[in-house]
Amino acid sequence: MFVALWADLSYYKHVLTSPITLVGFAFQLWMFIDAVRRREWVWAVCIFVFSVFSALLYFVFVYRAQPSATSGFELPGAHSRQRIKELQAQIHHLDKAHHHLQLGDIYFQQSKLDLAESEYGAAMERDGTDRDTRSHLGQFLLRKAKPAEARPLLESVCAEDPKHDYGYTMMALAETLMAQNENDAAIQVWNRVLQNYSYARARVQLAELYAARNQLDLAREQVREALSDDAHAPAFDRKRNRVWLKRARKLAKKIGK
């Protein structure tokens, strides 16, 4: 009995002093805490009960489920599986345009572009005059590499309300102009955005346009502003702007600070 107990203690001592095991345990704990925070209860139970393999699956299919096509181009707002179910129920019973729009936004953020396109189309069929619907459909079409279709939607909304969606619609319009190689017009729109907001997304892309024209002083100014703002930004804002700050630092190395 004592021999068996000593063997067990030796085994656990080996496990607890193994770097690989400790890293695996830390990773499993990290994924478990994240699952609890997201209220992914089934995943949390699997991670807690089973091996680190469950944590690895969660990391791949949930934690890292970030949209590649939309990274750095988020629409305002948050989402959850519970919210999807609520909207689906509301659509089933009421079938209102704004419910389709909200569901389309969630799918867009999740990079489920086919589902997003269906919901935006349904929203437009029910109310094609709504600014949010036109704006978000335009932004969706831009990410689908259809700038010619996106442009009239975004232009119409910006003409009615230049500050729509806290400047996000106008930023999308500037990106649409860039996609159509209308950089002079894009620079004007980016500067209009920056008259009211200090988005890294706007500063970095404007700096890149200036750098392409060899207007290096103007480019450096925008890069400095973007990096300076990031140093004082809250954590959630810095996380959202990671893609832009990475581009800013890369550009700074190229053109000098």
C-alpha positions as semicolon CSV with decimal commas, in nm:
position;residue;x (nm);y (nm);z (nm)
1;M;0,000;0,000;0,000
2;F;0,271;0,246;0,102
3;V;0,474;0,152;-0,201
4;A;0,177;0,229;-0,425
5;L;0,113;0,560;-0,243
6;W;0,480;0,656;-0,277
7;A;0,465;0,573;-0,648
8;D;0,158;0,795;-0,688
9;L;0,326;1,082;-0,503
10;S;0,637;1,046;-0,716
11;Y;0,424;1,054;-1,030
12;Y;0,241;1,371;-0,926
13;K;0,569;1,533;-0,821
14;H;0,707;1,460;-1,166
15;V;0,395;1,600;-1,331
16;L;0,399;1,920;-1,127
17;T;0,765;1,983;-1,204
18;S;0,739;1,910;-1,576
19;P;0,750;2,236;-1,779
20;I;0,538;2,087;-2,056
21;T;0,270;1,974;-1,811
22;L;0,265;2,310;-1,636
23;V;0,228;2,494;-1,968
24;G;-0,055;2,262;-2,065
25;F;-0,228;2,317;-1,731
26;A;-0,191;2,695;-1,762
27;F;-0,334;2,686;-2,115
28;Q;-0,627;2,471;-2,001
29;L;-0,699;2,710;-1,712
30;W;-0,679;3,010;-1,947
31;M;-0,931;2,855;-2,188
32;F;-1,158;2,750;-1,901
33;I;-1,170;3,106;-1,762
34;D;-1,236;3,247;-2,109
35;A;-1,520;2,999;-2,166
36;V;-1,680;3,097;-1,835
37;R;-1,653;3,467;-1,920
38;R;-1,819;3,405;-2,257
39;R;-2,083;3,186;-2,087
40;E;-1,984;2,893;-2,307
41;W;-2,097;2,650;-2,039
42;V;-2,071;2,329;-2,243
43;W;-1,717;2,415;-2,345
44;A;-1,629;2,512;-1,988
45;V;-1,742;2,173;-1,858
46;C;-1,552;1,988;-2,131
47;I;-1,235;2,184;-2,062
48;F;-1,266;2,131;-1,686
49;V;-1,348;1,759;-1,703
50;F;-1,141;1,641;-1,997
51;S;-0,785;1,686;-2,113
52;V;-0,599;1,982;-2,260
53;F;-0,721;1,855;-2,598
54;S;-1,064;2,007;-2,521
55;A;-0,896;2,337;-2,443
56;L;-0,713;2,320;-2,776
57;L;-1,039;2,259;-2,963
58;Y;-1,199;2,554;-2,782
59;F;-0,901;2,773;-2,872
60;V;-0,936;2,688;-3,242
61;F;-1,314;2,693;-3,283
62;V;-1,421;2,962;-3,034
63;Y;-1,136;3,174;-2,896
64;R;-0,964;3,223;-3,230
65;A;-1,287;3,247;-3,429
66;Q;-1,204;3,600;-3,541
67;P;-1,312;3,711;-3,886
68;S;-1,020;3,742;-4,126
69;A;-1,203;3,953;-4,384
70;T;-1,338;4,194;-4,124
71;S;-1,049;4,218;-3,879
72;G;-0,993;4,584;-3,794
73;F;-1,320;4,687;-3,961
74;E;-1,565;4,613;-3,681
75;L;-1,916;4,752;-3,668
76;P;-2,017;4,908;-3,337
77;G;-2,186;4,669;-3,095
78;A;-2,143;4,330;-2,928
79;H;-2,299;3,992;-2,990
80;S;-2,359;3,654;-2,833
81;R;-2,522;3,324;-2,914
82;Q;-2,811;3,415;-2,689
83;R;-2,865;3,736;-2,887
84;I;-2,872;3,538;-3,213
85;K;-3,145;3,315;-3,075
86;E;-3,344;3,617;-2,954
87;L;-3,325;3,782;-3,297
88;Q;-3,420;3,463;-3,478
89;A;-3,727;3,435;-3,254
90;Q;-3,821;3,800;-3,317
91;I;-3,783;3,753;-3,691
92;H;-4,001;3,444;-3,679
93;H;-4,280;3,627;-3,497
94;L;-4,245;3,988;-3,619
95;D;-4,023;3,986;-3,930
96;K;-3,906;4,348;-3,886
97;A;-3,630;4,509;-4,092
98;H;-3,422;4,612;-3,792
99;H;-3,415;4,256;-3,658
100;H;-3,275;4,129;-3,988
101;L;-3,022;4,415;-3,980
102;Q;-2,903;4,331;-3,629
103;L;-2,871;3,963;-3,714
104;G;-2,682;4,052;-4,031
105;D;-2,440;4,263;-3,825
106;I;-2,368;3,969;-3,594
107;Y;-2,303;3,734;-3,884
108;F;-2,084;4,000;-4,046
109;Q;-1,875;4,029;-3,730
110;Q;-1,844;3,650;-3,718
111;S;-1,736;3,646;-4,084
112;K;-2,037;3,433;-4,180
113;L;-2,073;3,637;-4,495
114;D;-2,335;3,429;-4,676
115;L;-2,569;3,448;-4,377
116;A;-2,496;3,820;-4,336
117;E;-2,578;3,886;-4,702
118;S;-2,912;3,708;-4,667
119;E;-3,009;3,909;-4,359
120;Y;-2,901;4,244;-4,506
121;G;-3,098;4,165;-4,820
122;A;-3,405;4,088;-4,610
123;A;-3,363;4,415;-4,420
124;M;-3,338;4,614;-4,745
125;E;-3,651;4,447;-4,882
126;R;-3,847;4,556;-4,576
127;D;-3,703;4,908;-4,543
128;G;-3,458;5,027;-4,807
129;T;-3,460;5,383;-4,675
130;D;-3,307;5,306;-4,336
131;R;-2,960;5,461;-4,298
132;D;-2,820;5,185;-4,081
133;T;-2,927;4,921;-4,330
134;R;-2,778;5,103;-4,628
135;S;-2,457;5,178;-4,439
136;H;-2,401;4,827;-4,308
137;L;-2,491;4,666;-4,640
138;G;-2,243;4,902;-4,806
139;Q;-1,970;4,805;-4,561
140;F;-2,051;4,440;-4,615
141;L;-2,026;4,477;-4,994
142;L;-1,692;4,651;-4,954
143;R;-1,554;4,354;-4,756
144;K;-1,690;4,128;-5,032
145;A;-1,470;4,321;-5,278
146;K;-1,768;4,488;-5,444
147;P;-1,680;4,858;-5,405
148;A;-1,887;4,967;-5,707
149;E;-2,200;4,830;-5,540
150;A;-2,103;4,963;-5,197
151;R;-2,029;5,319;-5,306
152;P;-2,380;5,454;-5,381
153;L;-2,511;5,315;-5,053
154;L;-2,232;5,470;-4,848
155;E;-2,237;5,800;-5,036
156;S;-2,611;5,840;-4,983
157;V;-2,582;5,786;-4,608
158;C;-2,281;6,020;-4,571
159;A;-2,467;6,289;-4,766
160;E;-2,757;6,266;-4,521
161;D;-2,547;6,229;-4,205
162;P;-2,166;6,272;-4,227
163;K;-2,127;6,149;-3,868
164;H;-2,338;5,838;-3,913
165;D;-2,230;5,545;-3,695
166;Y;-1,968;5,766;-3,527
167;G;-1,781;5,812;-3,853
168;Y;-1,767;5,443;-3,943
169;T;-1,977;5,494;-4,254
170;M;-1,751;5,770;-4,380
171;M;-1,442;5,556;-4,311
172;A;-1,597;5,281;-4,520
173;L;-1,661;5,535;-4,797
174;A;-1,293;5,638;-4,791
175;E;-1,189;5,273;-4,817
176;T;-1,432;5,225;-5,105
177;L;-1,272;5,515;-5,291
178;M;-0,929;5,364;-5,227
179;A;-1,052;5,030;-5,364
180;Q;-1,153;5,215;-5,681
181;N;-0,813;5,390;-5,701
182;E;-0,968;5,733;-5,638
183;N;-0,702;5,832;-5,387
184;D;-0,747;6,209;-5,416
185;A;-1,111;6,174;-5,313
186;A;-1,017;5,921;-5,045
187;I;-0,767;6,163;-4,886
188;Q;-1,036;6,431;-4,867
189;V;-1,277;6,189;-4,697
190;W;-1,013;6,065;-4,451
191;N;-0,941;6,425;-4,351
192;R;-1,312;6,486;-4,300
193;V;-1,324;6,185;-4,068
194;L;-1,027;6,312;-3,868
195;Q;-1,190;6,651;-3,817
196;N;-1,426;6,480;-3,573
197;Y;-1,256;6,156;-3,468
198;S;-0,908;6,016;-3,399
199;Y;-0,945;5,661;-3,526
200;A;-0,621;5,473;-3,587
201;R;-0,795;5,310;-3,881
202;A;-0,829;5,652;-4,045
203;R;-0,487;5,789;-3,951
204;V;-0,291;5,486;-4,070
205;Q;-0,464;5,454;-4,405
206;L;-0,431;5,827;-4,466
207;A;-0,061;5,804;-4,376
208;E;-0,018;5,519;-4,624
209;L;-0,175;5,729;-4,899
210;Y;0,055;6,022;-4,816
211;A;0,358;5,792;-4,813
212;A;0,264;5,651;-5,154
213;R;0,269;6,011;-5,284
214;N;0,604;6,074;-5,116
215;Q;0,441;6,333;-4,887
216;L;0,646;6,197;-4,602
217;D;0,602;6,480;-4,351
218;L;0,225;6,444;-4,370
219;A;0,256;6,066;-4,342
220;R;0,485;6,090;-4,037
221;E;0,243;6,328;-3,867
222;Q;-0,044;6,079;-3,896
223;V;0,172;5,788;-3,781
224;R;0,293;5,984;-3,476
225;E;-0,063;6,077;-3,385
226;A;-0,180;5,715;-3,417
227;L;0,102;5,581;-3,199
228;S;0,062;5,860;-2,944
229;D;-0,313;5,799;-2,912
230;D;-0,251;5,426;-2,866
231;A;-0,017;5,487;-2,572
232;H;-0,304;5,645;-2,377
233;A;-0,593;5,431;-2,506
234;P;-0,787;5,187;-2,284
235;A;-0,711;4,816;-2,320
236;F;-1,022;4,731;-2,525
237;D;-0,941;5,009;-2,772
238;R;-0,580;4,896;-2,808
239;K;-0,694;4,541;-2,877
240;R;-0,935;4,660;-3,146
241;N;-0,662;4,872;-3,309
242;R;-0,387;4,611;-3,309
243;V;-0,402;4,559;-3,684
244;W;-0,371;4,933;-3,746
245;L;-0,091;4,994;-3,498
246;K;0,105;4,708;-3,651
247;R;0,074;4,880;-3,989
248;A;0,166;5,215;-3,832
249;R;0,487;5,078;-3,683
250;K;0,578;4,910;-4,010
251;L;0,523;5,236;-4,197
252;A;0,721;5,431;-3,936
253;K;1,023;5,206;-3,997
254;K;0,990;5,263;-4,369
255;I;0,955;5,641;-4,371
256;G;1,119;5,733;-4,041
257;K;0,952;5,888;-3,738
